[in-house]
């Protein structure tokens, strides 16, 4: 697999970036924090989405943007693929708005479908991708710092050994399940054996034969008694027939009496109904006359000349069609009016929005113009201030031009004069002290001389040393006074000089301050003036844009007015149609009333005719009833003469005897039938138990076969479980041996010294480094740089193992190293370069991507990509470096 191109918009620190990635070693170079790692994160995010980031989804969107898009083109197994992910961040939380993977055979949409397909293509999920091919920044020591169990899980998953463990566990679960089912089936088989034995011990066939014999005897008794009962029943039936005949005649006489009374009542009732019908006919005639008058009055209100029902119906249908046309036209016009009104409102809203935007741009232009005026006023003020500063500088520089002191020496000269003044003042003090002492001595000697004798001893002082040295004392006092005067003059001179040099030093300091202020003012003026042209251009653009927006707003208002006029026109048509529709409805109502009245008149005439026919029918019916009444009276007389009382009494006696025998026979038959039913039930029970016994034997045979199969399946599951465990152990052993060999080859290449002899990797992926003297070391005991190289070697060995193990069936993704030099010194960086070259040239990795701020890695690049961040906008941009031009430039330098 090889990345071909990555493009992003508003992804983290990138507003937009588009980078082609070629085969070989590509170094992405730039300062720390410039956004290098974000390029690789974009590729990783494109492949696996939210699973590839440690932060929230909204953190991938550039601050201030509503969405971000990342596209990745890559080649895999001879085919080319294109991935697109877009994240929206406009609500409470960011969501994936688009996720599409285009493959040579199909297109996959949706984050889950794409992530599932990428995992199938690469045979690794996001975590496996990081553990195998993507050494992320700060995670170079991830594998070595992991616990032994975690490291074992990581490597087993990468080498697909976790699947074998999963299959072994499934086989174990299957074996346990088969065992449980087998035990259940065996328990059921034992229960069937017990049930079969229990039923065989009951002697079911002997019981069945005895019950069938008893059933035959009971059935014979029932048939004999049923024959005798049938004879008694015939006798009873004949006697009852005589009685029934008698009762029938009596009933006929009673019925004939009732019929005669009924016919007499019906004749009377029908005559009364005929009189009532006659009265109703008279009332209906009166109603018909009233309806005819209403009909003539209503017909006069319509546009019809005559009351032809067909013409009325035709006219109603014509008017209803016209009403339907008007309703349809009204609805159509309502839709048009609504459409035009909505369009007018929309255009008016758009015009308001455009006008608002135009006013905003004019306000912005006015604000900028006001800012420019303020800026120009500020520049003018600062130029005036600059002129004042220049005048002050000229005055101060003129002072040094007329002075014997250079500007640069003013401070030293002031300090020198101050030191001389201090010495002169100290000299004056010393002379004043000494002069005072000499004057005291002189006054004492002169006082002794004036007295002539010493006040203490009384001797003559004319020849004493004090008196002999008076002249010398007076000379010394005079010299001291002369020296003191000269020293005081020197102090006065130096004080004047100090005042002058202090003034010059202050002038030099002031001059330096003014020059610094002048530079600051000049810089401020330049900064203010530098943006004035751009602001003026921006003002012109804003006002032109405002005019365009206002023109467009005016067009929108015109469109709104036109739409409103169309809506008004539609509403006018609707009003006209409604008025005509109301008129049509009134015409239809009048015609329907005419039709109703016409139907009512016809209905009254029909009712009158029906009532007349009913009276005629009732008259004919009464004639028939009178004839039937005469017949029934004659039949009643004939039946009364045919009744025989002696025959009826004999029939009653035979009925009692037959009924008594039948009652006793029924009791005996009920008893025998109960016995027969009980016997049949017992036979059925025995037959059911025999059927159950046969069913149990069949079930046992099937269950025994199932138990046999389950025992064989249990053995196979156990063998399968052992096979997966053995296969996993064998594959792990072979992978460990290969990984250990590759790790030693890689580590020996990148770390060539006499300290370490080899590395051992045990079956649990526990790593041990052995020194030349044979002492073992844990990888954590290596130095920081050695541990980093050790881990890089381990990661590269894993990558190599996976690449060679799959024999090209699923090409490996690019080898990605993000800031691999973080823990390396300069010497170890050189060894890292050897490792990268080895993976490219010897292992044959098609594409290696290295992110680093280290300049030493630039030389190892087949392609160089530089990433820089704009300090003002805090946005990163990426550029490809032409290695030939860069080399020529370096040689030229």
Secondary structure as the mmCIF struct_conf table of DSSP 4:
data_model
#
loop_
_struct_conf.conf_type_id
_struct_conf.id
_struct_conf.beg_label_comp_id
_struct_conf.beg_label_asym_id
_struct_conf.beg_label_seq_id
_struct_conf.end_label_comp_id
_struct_conf.end_label_asym_id
_struct_conf.end_label_seq_id
STRN STRN1 UNK A 2 UNK A 11
TURN_TY1_P TURN_TY1_P1 UNK A 12 UNK A 13
STRN STRN2 UNK A 14 UNK A 20
BEND BEND1 UNK A 23 UNK A 23
STRN STRN3 UNK A 24 UNK A 29
TURN_TY1_P TURN_TY1_P2 UNK A 32 UNK A 33
BEND BEND2 UNK A 34 UNK A 35
HELX_RH_AL_P HELX_RH_AL_P1 UNK A 36 UNK A 48
HELX_RH_3T_P HELX_RH_3T_P1 UNK A 49 UNK A 52
BEND BEND3 UNK A 54 UNK A 55
HELX_RH_3T_P HELX_RH_3T_P2 UNK A 57 UNK A 60
STRN STRN4 UNK A 61 UNK A 61
HELX_LH_PP_P HELX_LH_PP_P1 UNK A 62 UNK A 62
TURN_TY1_P TURN_TY1_P3 UNK A 63 UNK A 64
BEND BEND4 UNK A 66 UNK A 66
STRN STRN5 UNK A 67 UNK A 76
TURN_TY1_P TURN_TY1_P4 UNK A 77 UNK A 78
STRN STRN6 UNK A 79 UNK A 88
BEND BEND5 UNK A 90 UNK A 93
STRN STRN7 UNK A 95 UNK A 102
BEND BEND6 UNK A 104 UNK A 105
STRN STRN8 UNK A 107 UNK A 109
BEND BEND7 UNK A 110 UNK A 110
HELX_RH_AL_P HELX_RH_AL_P2 UNK A 111 UNK A 122
TURN_TY1_P TURN_TY1_P5 UNK A 123 UNK A 123
HELX_RH_AL_P HELX_RH_AL_P3 UNK A 126 UNK A 132
TURN_TY1_P TURN_TY1_P6 UNK A 133 UNK A 133
STRN STRN9 UNK A 134 UNK A 135
TURN_TY1_P TURN_TY1_P7 UNK A 137 UNK A 138
TURN_TY1_P TURN_TY1_P8 UNK A 140 UNK A 141
HELX_RH_AL_P HELX_RH_AL_P4 UNK A 142 UNK A 145
BEND BEND8 UNK A 146 UNK A 146
HELX_RH_AL_P HELX_RH_AL_P5 UNK A 148 UNK A 158
TURN_TY1_P TURN_TY1_P9 UNK A 159 UNK A 160
HELX_RH_AL_P HELX_RH_AL_P6 UNK A 161 UNK A 200
TURN_TY1_P TURN_TY1_P10 UNK A 201 UNK A 202
HELX_RH_AL_P HELX_RH_AL_P7 UNK A 204 UNK A 301
BEND BEND9 UNK A 302 UNK A 303
BEND BEND10 UNK A 305 UNK A 306
HELX_RH_AL_P HELX_RH_AL_P8 UNK A 309 UNK A 401
TURN_TY1_P TURN_TY1_P11 UNK A 402 UNK A 402
BEND BEND11 UNK A 403 UNK A 405
HELX_RH_3T_P HELX_RH_3T_P3 UNK A 407 UNK A 409
HELX_RH_AL_P HELX_RH_AL_P9 UNK A 410 UNK A 451
STRN STRN10 UNK A 453 UNK A 453
TURN_TY1_P TURN_TY1_P12 UNK A 455 UNK A 457
STRN STRN11 UNK A 460 UNK A 460
TURN_TY1_P TURN_TY1_P13 UNK A 462 UNK A 463
BEND BEND12 UNK A 464 UNK A 464
HELX_RH_AL_P HELX_RH_AL_P10 UNK A 465 UNK A 468
TURN_TY1_P TURN_TY1_P14 UNK A 469 UNK A 469
HELX_RH_AL_P HELX_RH_AL_P11 UNK A 470 UNK A 530
TURN_TY1_P TURN_TY1_P15 UNK A 531 UNK A 531
HELX_RH_AL_P HELX_RH_AL_P12 UNK A 532 UNK A 641
BEND BEND13 UNK A 642 UNK A 642
HELX_RH_AL_P HELX_RH_AL_P13 UNK A 645 UNK A 750
BEND BEND14 UNK A 753 UNK A 755
STRN STRN12 UNK A 756 UNK A 761
TURN_TY1_P TURN_TY1_P16 UNK A 763 UNK A 764
STRN STRN13 UNK A 767 UNK A 771
TURN_TY1_P TURN_TY1_P17 UNK A 772 UNK A 773
BEND BEND15 UNK A 774 UNK A 774
STRN STRN14 UNK A 776 UNK A 777
HELX_RH_3T_P HELX_RH_3T_P4 UNK A 779 UNK A 781
BEND BEND16 UNK A 782 UNK A 782
HELX_RH_AL_P HELX_RH_AL_P14 UNK A 784 UNK A 805
TURN_TY1_P TURN_TY1_P18 UNK A 806 UNK A 808
BEND BEND17 UNK A 809 UNK A 810
HELX_LH_PP_P HELX_LH_PP_P2 UNK A 811 UNK A 814
STRN STRN15 UNK A 815 UNK A 818
BEND BEND18 UNK A 819 UNK A 819
TURN_TY1_P TURN_TY1_P19 UNK A 820 UNK A 823
HELX_RH_AL_P HELX_RH_AL_P15 UNK A 826 UNK A 841
TURN_TY1_P TURN_TY1_P20 UNK A 842 UNK A 842
BEND BEND19 UNK A 843 UNK A 843
BEND BEND20 UNK A 846 UNK A 846
STRN STRN16 UNK A 847 UNK A 852
BEND BEND21 UNK A 853 UNK A 853
HELX_RH_3T_P HELX_RH_3T_P5 UNK A 855 UNK A 860
BEND BEND22 UNK A 862 UNK A 862
STRN STRN17 UNK A 863 UNK A 869
TURN_TY1_P TURN_TY1_P21 UNK A 871 UNK A 873
STRN STRN18 UNK A 876 UNK A 881
HELX_RH_AL_P HELX_RH_AL_P16 UNK A 883 UNK A 892
#
